[in-house]
Amino acid sequence: MTYPATTGEFSAAPGHGSRYERSAVIDLDAIRHNVRRLAAAASPAKVMAVVKADAYGHGAVPVARAALEAGASWLGVAHISEALALRATGIDAPLLAWLHTTESNFGAAVAAGVDIGCSGWELDRIVAAAREQERPARVHLKVDTGLGRNGAALDSWDQLVGEAMDYQDQGLLRVVGIFSHLAVADEPERPETDQQLATFREVLAVAEDAGVDPEVRHLANTPATLSRPDTHFDLVRVGLGIYGLSPFAGQSSAELGLRPAMTLRTLVSQCKEVPDGQGVSYGLHYRTRGDSTLGLIPVGYADGVPRSATGGPVRVAGRTYPVVGRIAMDQMVIDLGGIGGAGADLLGAEAELFGDGADGGPTADDWARAAGTINYEIVTRISPRVPRRFINEEDRTSASSQEKLS
């Protein structure tokens, strides 16, 4: 990252031998491992790696490339703008965008060969874009089987399929896929998944009777990929799982064979000794119990750490401490206890908020519990102010295979 200045430019990257003040470290080997794990669970269905929201905060372009290297056949995003950004980097894999507004750039999507999800109202606009581009649009028809968000209502499905096939006969589009989205697959005991699956089979039959011959039918998300093989059809859409996080309340990432890919870390920016009863942060809702040393951790809610997550864990020098007092915009505080002058040795020490948890360290799930939210939100909300640092950018598995071939 470089910032212009009146006297030239300077780089915000750390100098030789220095450490980032704060960073989200993304292990691309973990991404590849997770894609391979999910591909094995989904086989023979193919895998769509969902890289919307900047790959859940992990960096869309590096993650997309790593996922494709590991065997993902498709990429998925919410917005057309996200798809176009991927295309601009030279990524030419099959790519679906499914959440639109009346201002969405369907023409650019058609021109870039981006597949477009269609819930009904978009169809005429997509066709107009296809006419303008003189190129057939690639469309996935979406049906609402029970989630209650986008997707065609069941009573309008026949009409949508019929209109889409009319346009296909005119050479203006190709119905590439039919899809829906599950509401409670992360709670495997609930019956609604069975109900949605039955409904999806019914709408597929309606479409097939109308002459639709889709390349892909897709319903399963990460939890269904791992727990419901009957929902896999031709393609599964996996988001959370490729980032190594568990969608199930009762199972850890490790138990599912997944590796969390993001580590959020910074450096202790101050240590100071304080007396008994010292208040900490806005509102002074926490006070020390005896003489103590406070450690200042220079990240806060402007960096995407939830303000509500007091008690979230921070690991410093092999020990984990809870955040005390309110989390502020740029900083938070941990109570290191009565360590006296030893606190001076911790100035500049690495402070890890979450990582893969392999050594018993804190995880995104721990922060989700502290904030009363879900692990999806913890990683996705880490702000652009925190630099992403990518490690293991080379696919060592492929490199090893190439070495053996040579």
Summary of the structure (lengths in Angstrom):
residues: 406
radius of gyration: 24.3
end to end distance: 37.8
largest distance: 79.4
contacts: 1382
relative contact order: 0.13
helix: 35%
strand: 24%
